[in-house]
């Protein structure tokens, strides 16, 4: 999978690899677990963008896939 974020950055890999790369780019988020990071993204999206990302999953892979899919759905990223 290859996506482009709103800032123009291109990320490629599995959904989990993409979310790990996003976490690495986010200031102060590198210490978060994947579920913590995803919740942080959800909270910030609500705070700054004004809408909720409905991310569901039982493990890191499912949560990461859910986040990427929601970002695509919401227009926060696009397939490249």
Order of alpha helices (4+ residues) and beta strands (2+ residues): beta-beta-alpha-alpha-alpha-beta
